[in-house]
Every structure is written in structure tokens, then in C-alpha cells.
Amino acid sequence: MRKLESNVIGIDQGDVVLFSDFEHDGQMWTGEGSRNTRMAVTYSEQYRTVPSVYVSISMLDVSNRSNSRSDVQAENITDKGFDIVFRTWGDTQVARCRVAWQSIGAVRADDDWNL
């Protein structure tokens, strides 16, 4: 368990279209084997320390011609942002993917001194 030592806790969230490869025959739709894509996310306000980040697939459009294989993770998490990374493999064809994210951590109060 993570314990936050702050009287002000910030929660930031978003929902982003990670890719739409169906529209332009991108690698997630036409490729095979191990593939990944990433997107940098910047929080609306900097945290005091590295926050906890949660990501989940909120929409996935996959061909029914093969098994659905997908993995989404938050990587390179800092106090300013992180990367959303989506991976697939084999013959899975992913047309498009939207990812929801949420971060929670200690933030500075409006009346904090910045020395």
C-alpha cells in the first residue's frame, strides 16, 4: 500500500484514442507478430512525487478473423506524465483502441511556498 503524506491529493484522468489504424492500414491492423504503440500523457498539474497511475482499455475494435490479444500498461511514470503502451502479437488485427487513465497522488496546495 502506498501512503501519501500530503493534505492535498490530486486525481487526474483522461480517455484518449491511442490509434485508429483501420483508417490508414496501419501496423496494428495489417501487421503480424509483436507490435506496439505508445502515447505520452502529461498531467494537467505536476504532482509532488510520482503518482499511482491506472490504465484500462475503454474501447477495442478487433477483427473476428483471429484471437484477440492485447496488453495495455503505463510506463515511464514521472511526476509530470507517463506513457501509455499498447501491445498485440500473433495475427491479431486491431482496428482502433481507446484507453482510459487515472492518476492519483500528492499535489501542492495553492498556498504552498515554493523555495
LUMZA-205760 format. One record per atom (N, C-alpha, C): residue number from 1; residue in one letter; atom name; z, x, y. Coordinates in pm, 1 decimal, m for minus. Layout:
[pt NUM,"A","CA",[Z,X,Y]]
...
# end
This chain:
[pt 1,"M","N",[0.0,84.2,m117.5]]
[pt 1,"M","CA",[0.0,0.0,0.0]]
[pt 1,"M","C",[0.0,88.4,123.4]]
[pt 2,"R","N",[m71.8,43.6,221.2]]
[pt 2,"R","CA",[m78.0,114.9,347.8]]
[pt 2,"R","C",[13.4,46.1,448.5]]
[pt 3,"K","N",[99.0,124.0,514.2]]
[pt 3,"K","CA",[189.5,69.6,614.8]]
[pt 3,"K","C",[142.6,116.5,751.3]]
[pt 4,"L","N",[127.2,22.2,843.4]]
[pt 4,"L","CA",[77.4,52.8,976.6]]
[pt 4,"L","C",[193.6,64.0,1073.8]]
[pt 5,"E","N",[199.3,176.2,1143.4]]
[pt 5,"E","CA",[305.7,199.8,1240.1]]
[pt 5,"E","C",[251.6,173.1,1380.3]]
[pt 6,"S","N",[241.5,47.8,1412.9]]
[pt 6,"S","CA",[191.1,7.3,1543.8]]
[pt 6,"S","C",[235.3,m135.4,1569.7]]
[pt 7,"N","N",[260.6,m165.7,1694.8]]
[pt 7,"N","CA",[293.1,m303.9,1727.2]]
[pt 7,"N","C",[168.0,m385.1,1757.4]]
[pt 8,"V","N",[52.4,m317.5,1757.2]]
[pt 8,"V","CA",[m73.6,m387.6,1781.5]]
[pt 8,"V","C",[m169.3,m355.7,1666.8]]
[pt 9,"I","N",[m209.4,m458.4,1594.9]]
[pt 9,"I","CA",[m301.3,m444.4,1482.3]]
[pt 9,"I","C",[m435.0,m506.0,1521.3]]
[pt 10,"G","N",[m542.9,m432.9,1494.9]]
[pt 10,"G","CA",[m675.9,m483.0,1525.4]]
[pt 10,"G","C",[m750.0,m520.7,1399.3]]
[pt 11,"I","N",[m823.6,m629.2,1406.7]]
[pt 11,"I","CA",[m911.5,m672.0,1297.8]]
[pt 11,"I","C",[m1049.4,m690.4,1357.9]]
[pt 12,"D","N",[m1146.4,m621.6,1301.1]]
[pt 12,"D","CA",[m1284.7,m632.5,1346.2]]
[pt 12,"D","C",[m1367.0,m678.6,1226.7]]
[pt 13,"Q","N",[m1476.1,m746.6,1250.0]]
[pt 13,"Q","CA",[m1557.9,m793.2,1138.3]]
[pt 13,"Q","C",[m1701.2,m815.5,1182.2]]
[pt 14,"G","N",[m1788.4,m822.4,1084.3]]
[pt 14,"G","CA",[m1928.3,m847.0,1112.2]]
[pt 14,"G","C",[m2002.5,m887.8,986.5]]
[pt 15,"D","N",[m2124.9,m925.0,1004.6]]
[pt 15,"D","CA",[m2213.7,m966.9,895.7]]
[pt 15,"D","C",[m2352.5,m917.7,935.6]]
[pt 16,"V","N",[m2406.9,m821.6,862.0]]
[pt 16,"V","CA",[m2532.7,m757.5,902.1]]
[pt 16,"V","C",[m2637.2,m768.5,792.2]]
[pt 17,"V","N",[m2761.0,m788.7,834.2]]
[pt 17,"V","CA",[m2872.2,m781.7,739.2]]
[pt 17,"V","C",[m2898.4,m634.0,717.0]]
[pt 18,"L","N",[m2874.3,m590.4,594.6]]
[pt 18,"L","CA",[m2887.3,m448.8,562.0]]
[pt 18,"L","C",[m3033.8,m410.1,547.0]]
[pt 19,"F","N",[m3111.2,m494.7,482.7]]
[pt 19,"F","CA",[m3255.2,m471.5,471.9]]
[pt 19,"F","C",[m3324.6,m600.2,432.0]]
[pt 20,"S","N",[m3455.6,m603.8,456.5]]
[pt 20,"S","CA",[m3541.3,m713.5,415.4]]
[pt 20,"S","C",[m3671.8,m650.7,368.2]]
[pt 21,"D","N",[m3665.6,m585.5,252.4]]
[pt 21,"D","CA",[m3779.4,m508.3,201.4]]
[pt 21,"D","C",[m3893.3,m594.3,148.7]]
[pt 22,"F","N",[m3869.2,m719.5,121.9]]
[pt 22,"F","CA",[m3972.0,m811.7,74.7]]
[pt 22,"F","C",[m4084.3,m824.9,177.1]]
[pt 23,"E","N",[m4049.0,m824.0,304.0]]
[pt 23,"E","CA",[m4145.8,m846.3,411.5]]
[pt 23,"E","C",[m4246.7,m733.0,427.1]]
[pt 24,"H","N",[m4208.4,m610.4,389.5]]
[pt 24,"H","CA",[m4298.3,m495.9,410.8]]
[pt 24,"H","C",[m4309.8,m406.2,287.5]]
[pt 25,"D","N",[m4288.1,m463.1,169.4]]
[pt 25,"D","CA",[m4299.5,m389.3,42.8]]
[pt 25,"D","C",[m4218.8,m259.6,43.0]]
[pt 26,"G","N",[m4093.2,m268.4,88.4]]
[pt 26,"G","CA",[m4003.3,m153.5,92.5]]
[pt 26,"G","C",[m3956.7,m111.5,m45.5]]
[pt 27,"Q","N",[m3885.5,0.5,m51.8]]
[pt 27,"Q","CA",[m3847.0,60.8,m179.1]]
[pt 27,"Q","C",[m3753.2,m26.3,m262.1]]
[pt 28,"M","N",[m3668.0,m107.2,m199.3]]
[pt 28,"M","CA",[m3577.0,m192.1,m276.8]]
[pt 28,"M","C",[m3653.8,m302.8,m350.0]]
[pt 29,"W","N",[m3766.7,m342.7,m293.5]]
[pt 29,"W","CA",[m3846.7,m449.9,m354.0]]
[pt 29,"W","C",[m3951.3,m395.4,m451.2]]
[pt 30,"T","N",[m4014.9,m285.1,m418.3]]
[pt 30,"T","CA",[m4125.5,m235.4,m501.1]]
[pt 30,"T","C",[m4089.1,m113.2,m585.6]]
[pt 31,"G","N",[m3980.1,m45.9,m555.3]]
[pt 31,"G","CA",[m3944.8,76.9,m625.8]]
[pt 31,"G","C",[m3876.3,53.0,m759.1]]
[pt 32,"E","N",[m3854.2,162.1,m830.2]]
[pt 32,"E","CA",[m3780.0,159.7,m957.2]]
[pt 32,"E","C",[m3686.7,278.5,m959.6]]
[pt 33,"G","N",[m3588.6,272.3,m1049.5]]
[pt 33,"G","CA",[m3492.9,381.7,m1061.9]]
[pt 33,"G","C",[m3382.5,370.4,m957.9]]
[pt 34,"S","N",[m3310.4,478.5,m939.9]]
[pt 34,"S","CA",[m3197.8,480.9,m847.5]]
[pt 34,"S","C",[m3247.0,477.9,m702.8]]
[pt 35,"R","N",[m3199.3,379.4,m625.3]]
[pt 35,"R","CA",[m3236.9,365.2,m484.1]]
[pt 35,"R","C",[m3114.2,327.6,m404.0]]
[pt 36,"N","N",[m3110.6,368.1,m278.4]]
[pt 36,"N","CA",[m3001.0,327.0,m192.0]]
[pt 36,"N","C",[m3048.5,319.9,m47.9]]
[pt 37,"T","N",[m2972.8,245.0,29.1]]
[pt 37,"T","CA",[m2995.9,236.6,172.5]]
[pt 37,"T","C",[m2860.5,232.9,240.6]]
[pt 38,"R","N",[m2855.3,281.9,363.1]]
[pt 38,"R","CA",[m2728.1,282.0,435.9]]
[pt 38,"R","C",[m2749.1,240.5,580.2]]
[pt 39,"M","N",[m2641.0,186.6,638.0]]
[pt 39,"M","CA",[m2643.1,144.4,777.9]]
[pt 39,"M","C",[m2511.1,185.8,841.8]]
[pt 40,"A","N",[m2519.2,247.1,958.4]]
[pt 40,"A","CA",[m2399.3,285.2,1033.2]]
[pt 40,"A","C",[m2346.0,164.2,1109.7]]
[pt 41,"V","N",[m2214.8,146.5,1105.1]]
[pt 41,"V","CA",[m2146.9,38.9,1177.1]]
[pt 41,"V","C",[m2046.8,102.4,1273.5]]
[pt 42,"T","N",[m2044.4,56.2,1396.6]]
[pt 42,"T","CA",[m1947.6,101.6,1495.8]]
[pt 42,"T","C",[m1854.9,m15.0,1528.3]]
[pt 43,"Y","N",[m1724.3,9.2,1523.5]]
[pt 43,"Y","CA",[m1628.0,m96.2,1556.4]]
[pt 43,"Y","C",[m1640.8,m132.8,1703.8]]
[pt 44,"S","N",[m1595.7,m251.2,1740.2]]
[pt 44,"S","CA",[m1600.8,m293.3,1879.8]]
[pt 44,"S","C",[m1498.4,m218.6,1964.4]]
[pt 45,"E","N",[m1397.8,m159.5,1900.0]]
[pt 45,"E","CA",[m1296.3,m80.0,1968.8]]
[pt 45,"E","C",[m1247.4,27.9,1872.0]]
[pt 46,"Q","N",[m1218.3,146.6,1923.1]]
[pt 46,"Q","CA",[m1172.3,256.4,1838.5]]
[pt 46,"Q","C",[m1029.6,229.1,1790.4]]
[pt 47,"Y","N",[m1003.8,258.8,1662.4]]
[pt 47,"Y","CA",[m869.8,246.2,1605.8]]
[pt 47,"Y","C",[m788.8,372.0,1636.9]]
[pt 48,"R","N",[m656.2,361.9,1626.8]]
[pt 48,"R","CA",[m568.8,479.0,1645.9]]
[pt 48,"R","C",[m586.6,578.0,1531.6]]
[pt 49,"T","N",[m600.2,526.6,1411.3]]
[pt 49,"T","CA",[m621.1,607.5,1291.0]]
[pt 49,"T","C",[m731.8,541.3,1210.0]]
[pt 50,"V","N",[m766.5,600.1,1099.0]]
[pt 50,"V","CA",[m871.4,543.0,1013.1]]
[pt 50,"V","C",[m822.6,409.5,956.6]]
[pt 51,"P","N",[m896.2,301.2,981.1]]
[pt 51,"P","CA",[m854.4,168.9,932.5]]
[pt 51,"P","C",[m893.0,148.5,785.3]]
[pt 52,"S","N",[m843.8,40.2,729.6]]
[pt 52,"S","CA",[m890.1,m4.2,598.7]]
[pt 52,"S","C",[m1016.8,m86.3,620.8]]
[pt 53,"V","N",[m1116.9,m64.3,537.7]]
[pt 53,"V","CA",[m1245.1,m134.0,552.3]]
[pt 53,"V","C",[m1280.5,m201.6,420.4]]
[pt 54,"Y","N",[m1326.1,m324.9,430.4]]
[pt 54,"Y","CA",[m1368.3,m402.8,315.0]]
[pt 54,"Y","C",[m1511.5,m448.5,338.4]]
[pt 55,"V","N",[m1598.0,m431.2,238.7]]
[pt 55,"V","CA",[m1735.7,m479.6,247.1]]
[pt 55,"V","C",[m1766.2,m567.0,126.1]]
[pt 56,"S","N",[m1853.8,m664.7,145.9]]
[pt 56,"S","CA",[m1897.2,m750.2,35.3]]
[pt 56,"S","C",[m2037.9,m801.8,63.7]]
[pt 57,"I","N",[m2108.9,m830.8,m40.4]]
[pt 57,"I","CA",[m2243.4,m887.6,m26.7]]
[pt 57,"I","C",[m2228.0,m1035.0,10.4]]
[pt 58,"S","N",[m2286.3,m1074.4,122.9]]
[pt 58,"S","CA",[m2278.6,m1213.8,165.2]]
[pt 58,"S","C",[m2407.9,m1290.2,136.6]]
[pt 59,"M","N",[m2516.4,m1217.6,109.6]]
[pt 59,"M","CA",[m2641.4,m1280.1,68.0]]
[pt 59,"M","C",[m2723.2,m1175.5,m6.9]]
[pt 60,"L","N",[m2775.7,m1214.5,m121.2]]
[pt 60,"L","CA",[m2858.0,m1124.6,m202.0]]
[pt 60,"L","C",[m2974.1,m1204.2,m258.8]]
[pt 61,"D","N",[m3094.9,m1159.5,m230.0]]
[pt 61,"D","CA",[m3216.8,m1223.9,m278.0]]
[pt 61,"D","C",[m3282.7,m1127.1,m375.3]]
[pt 62,"V","N",[m3278.4,m1161.1,m504.2]]
[pt 62,"V","CA",[m3323.6,m1070.8,m610.0]]
[pt 62,"V","C",[m3427.7,m1141.0,m696.6]]
[pt 63,"S","N",[m3527.0,m1064.9,m740.5]]
[pt 63,"S","CA",[m3628.9,m1118.6,m831.4]]
[pt 63,"S","C",[m3563.5,m1159.9,m964.0]]
[pt 64,"N","N",[m3616.7,m1266.1,m1024.3]]
[pt 64,"N","CA",[m3565.7,m1310.7,m1153.4]]
[pt 64,"N","C",[m3639.8,m1245.8,m1271.5]]
[pt 65,"R","N",[m3725.1,m1147.1,m1243.7]]
[pt 65,"R","CA",[m3800.8,m1080.0,m1349.7]]
[pt 65,"R","C",[m3721.4,m970.9,m1422.4]]
[pt 66,"S","N",[m3606.0,m933.1,m1366.5]]
[pt 66,"S","CA",[m3525.1,m827.8,m1429.7]]
[pt 66,"S","C",[m3377.8,m854.9,m1402.7]]
[pt 67,"N","N",[m3293.0,m772.2,m1460.7]]
[pt 67,"N","CA",[m3149.2,m785.2,m1437.3]]
[pt 67,"N","C",[m3116.1,m755.6,m1291.1]]
[pt 68,"S","N",[m3012.6,m821.9,m1243.0]]
[pt 68,"S","CA",[m2965.0,m797.9,m1107.7]]
[pt 68,"S","C",[m2859.8,m687.3,m1111.3]]
[pt 69,"R","N",[m2891.1,m575.0,m1047.8]]
[pt 69,"R","CA",[m2799.8,m461.0,m1043.2]]
[pt 69,"R","C",[m2776.2,m425.4,m896.9]]
[pt 70,"S","N",[m2649.1,m429.4,m854.3]]
[pt 70,"S","CA",[m2621.0,m397.6,m714.6]]
[pt 70,"S","C",[m2480.1,m342.4,m699.9]]
[pt 71,"D","N",[m2465.0,m257.8,m599.5]]
[pt 71,"D","CA",[m2337.2,m197.2,m566.4]]
[pt 71,"D","C",[m2334.1,m179.8,m415.5]]
[pt 72,"V","N",[m2225.4,m221.4,m351.5]]
[pt 72,"V","CA",[m2210.6,m201.8,m207.0]]
[pt 72,"V","C",[m2073.7,m139.2,m180.7]]
[pt 73,"Q","N",[m2072.1,m38.4,m92.8]]
[pt 73,"Q","CA",[m1949.3,33.2,m61.8]]
[pt 73,"Q","C",[m1946.1,73.3,84.7]]
[pt 74,"A","N",[m1825.7,96.5,135.5]]
[pt 74,"A","CA",[m1806.4,155.7,268.0]]
[pt 74,"A","C",[m1782.7,304.9,246.1]]
[pt 75,"E","N",[m1856.8,388.8,317.8]]
[pt 75,"E","CA",[m1842.4,533.3,306.5]]
[pt 75,"E","C",[m1827.9,593.5,446.4]]
[pt 76,"N","N",[m1780.4,716.7,451.0]]
[pt 76,"N","CA",[m1765.2,790.8,577.0]]
[pt 76,"N","C",[m1684.3,711.5,679.7]]
[pt 77,"I","N",[m1573.5,654.5,637.1]]
[pt 77,"I","CA",[m1490.6,571.6,724.6]]
[pt 77,"I","C",[m1413.4,660.5,822.2]]
[pt 78,"T","N",[m1425.2,629.3,951.3]]
[pt 78,"T","CA",[m1352.8,700.7,1056.3]]
[pt 78,"T","C",[m1284.1,598.8,1146.9]]
[pt 79,"D","N",[m1218.8,648.0,1251.6]]
[pt 79,"D","CA",[m1154.7,557.9,1346.8]]
[pt 79,"D","C",[m1255.5,491.0,1440.7]]
[pt 80,"K","N",[m1383.1,533.9,1434.0]]
[pt 80,"K","CA",[m1487.9,477.6,1520.6]]
[pt 80,"K","C",[m1589.1,391.4,1447.0]]
[pt 81,"G","N",[m1602.7,410.7,1315.1]]
[pt 81,"G","CA",[m1701.9,335.2,1239.1]]
[pt 81,"G","C",[m1711.8,382.0,1095.7]]
[pt 82,"F","N",[m1814.3,335.9,1027.3]]
[pt 82,"F","CA",[m1834.5,368.7,885.8]]
[pt 82,"F","C",[m1979.8,341.0,848.7]]
[pt 83,"D","N",[m2016.6,376.1,727.5]]
[pt 83,"D","CA",[m2149.9,347.2,673.2]]
[pt 83,"D","C",[m2138.5,243.0,563.4]]
[pt 84,"I","N",[m2225.3,142.9,567.2]]
[pt 84,"I","CA",[m2241.1,50.5,455.1]]
[pt 84,"I","C",[m2349.0,111.3,365.5]]
[pt 85,"V","N",[m2321.5,124.7,236.1]]
[pt 85,"V","CA",[m2417.8,181.4,142.7]]
[pt 85,"V","C",[m2442.7,80.1,31.0]]
[pt 86,"F","N",[m2569.2,44.6,12.7]]
[pt 86,"F","CA",[m2611.3,m45.9,m94.5]]
[pt 86,"F","C",[m2692.9,34.0,m194.0]]
[pt 87,"R","N",[m2663.7,15.6,m323.3]]
[pt 87,"R","CA",[m2736.1,85.9,m429.0]]
[pt 87,"R","C",[m2785.7,m13.3,m533.8]]
[pt 88,"T","N",[m2901.8,18.5,m589.3]]
[pt 88,"T","CA",[m2952.5,m53.4,m705.6]]
[pt 88,"T","C",[m3021.0,48.0,m796.0]]
[pt 89,"W","N",[m3057.0,8.1,m916.0]]
[pt 89,"W","CA",[m3116.1,101.0,m1011.6]]
[pt 89,"W","C",[m3198.7,24.1,m1114.2]]
[pt 90,"G","N",[m3265.0,100.1,m1200.7]]
[pt 90,"G","CA",[m3349.5,38.7,m1303.2]]
[pt 90,"G","C",[m3469.9,m29.9,m1240.3]]
[pt 91,"D","N",[m3507.9,m144.2,m1298.0]]
[pt 91,"D","CA",[m3624.6,m217.6,m1248.8]]
[pt 91,"D","C",[m3586.7,m336.2,m1160.0]]
[pt 92,"T","N",[m3463.7,m337.9,m1110.9]]
[pt 92,"T","CA",[m3418.5,m446.1,m1022.9]]
[pt 92,"T","C",[m3499.8,m447.4,m894.1]]
[pt 93,"Q","N",[m3543.4,m565.6,m854.4]]
[pt 93,"Q","CA",[m3618.3,m583.6,m729.9]]
[pt 93,"Q","C",[m3533.4,m666.9,m634.5]]
[pt 94,"V","N",[m3491.6,m603.9,m524.5]]
[pt 94,"V","CA",[m3408.8,m672.9,m424.9]]
[pt 94,"V","C",[m3493.6,m699.0,m301.6]]
[pt 95,"A","N",[m3510.3,m825.6,m268.9]]
[pt 95,"A","CA",[m3592.2,m862.7,m153.3]]
[pt 95,"A","C",[m3517.3,m839.8,m23.2]]
[pt 96,"R","N",[m3393.4,m885.7,m17.2]]
[pt 96,"R","CA",[m3314.2,m868.5,104.4]]
[pt 96,"R","C",[m3165.6,m877.7,71.4]]
[pt 97,"C","N",[m3086.4,m821.0,162.3]]
[pt 97,"C","CA",[m2942.0,m816.7,141.2]]
[pt 97,"C","C",[m2869.5,m824.1,274.8]]
[pt 98,"R","N",[m2767.1,m907.9,278.9]]
[pt 98,"R","CA",[m2679.1,m916.2,395.6]]
[pt 98,"R","C",[m2538.3,m879.1,348.6]]
[pt 99,"V","N",[m2466.6,m801.6,430.4]]
[pt 99,"V","CA",[m2333.8,m753.4,394.0]]
[pt 99,"V","C",[m2232.8,m793.4,500.7]]
[pt 100,"A","N",[m2120.8,m850.0,457.1]]
[pt 100,"A","CA",[m2009.5,m882.1,546.0]]
[pt 100,"A","C",[m1909.4,m767.6,538.5]]
[pt 101,"W","N",[m1844.7,m738.4,651.9]]
[pt 101,"W","CA",[m1745.3,m631.1,653.5]]
[pt 101,"W","C",[m1626.5,m671.7,739.2]]
[pt 102,"Q","N",[m1514.4,m608.8,708.9]]
[pt 102,"Q","CA",[m1393.9,m631.4,786.4]]
[pt 102,"Q","C",[m1312.9,m502.3,789.1]]
[pt 103,"S","N",[m1259.4,m468.9,906.7]]
[pt 103,"S","CA",[m1172.7,m352.0,921.3]]
[pt 103,"S","C",[m1040.1,m397.5,980.2]]
[pt 104,"I","N",[m932.9,m331.7,937.9]]
[pt 104,"I","CA",[m800.4,m365.2,989.5]]
[pt 104,"I","C",[m719.6,m237.3,1003.3]]
[pt 105,"G","N",[m655.6,m223.1,1118.3]]
[pt 105,"G","CA",[m576.8,m103.2,1141.6]]
[pt 105,"G","C",[m507.0,m106.8,1276.2]]
[pt 106,"A","N",[m433.2,m0.8,1303.5]]
[pt 106,"A","CA",[m358.6,10.6,1428.7]]
[pt 106,"A","C",[m453.8,41.0,1543.8]]
[pt 107,"V","N",[m433.6,m28.9,1655.4]]
[pt 107,"V","CA",[m511.7,m4.2,1777.5]]
[pt 107,"V","C",[m415.4,18.8,1893.4]]
[pt 108,"R","N",[m467.3,71.9,2000.1]]
[pt 108,"R","CA",[m385.8,95.3,2119.3]]
[pt 108,"R","C",[m363.6,m36.5,2193.8]]
[pt 109,"A","N",[m243.9,m52.2,2246.1]]
[pt 109,"A","CA",[m214.3,m167.7,2330.2]]
[pt 109,"A","C",[m277.1,m145.2,2467.3]]
[pt 110,"D","N",[m302.0,m251.3,2540.3]]
[pt 110,"D","CA",[m363.7,m239.9,2672.3]]
[pt 110,"D","C",[m280.1,m155.3,2767.9]]
[pt 111,"D","N",[m146.5,m153.7,2749.7]]
[pt 111,"D","CA",[m61.0,m77.9,2840.4]]
[pt 111,"D","C",[m17.6,57.9,2784.8]]
[pt 112,"D","N",[m79.3,103.9,2674.0]]
[pt 112,"D","CA",[m50.6,238.5,2620.2]]
[pt 112,"D","C",[m99.5,345.5,2715.7]]
[pt 113,"W","N",[m25.0,453.6,2725.0]]
[pt 113,"W","CA",[m65.0,568.5,2806.0]]
[pt 113,"W","C",[m152.4,656.9,2719.8]]
[pt 114,"N","N",[m259.3,706.0,2774.8]]
[pt 114,"N","CA",[m348.6,796.3,2703.9]]
[pt 114,"N","C",[m336.7,934.4,2767.2]]
[pt 115,"L","N",[m251.3,1018.5,2708.3]]
[pt 115,"L","CA",[m226.0,1151.6,2764.5]]
[pt 115,"L","C",[m316.1,1256.5,2704.0]]
# end
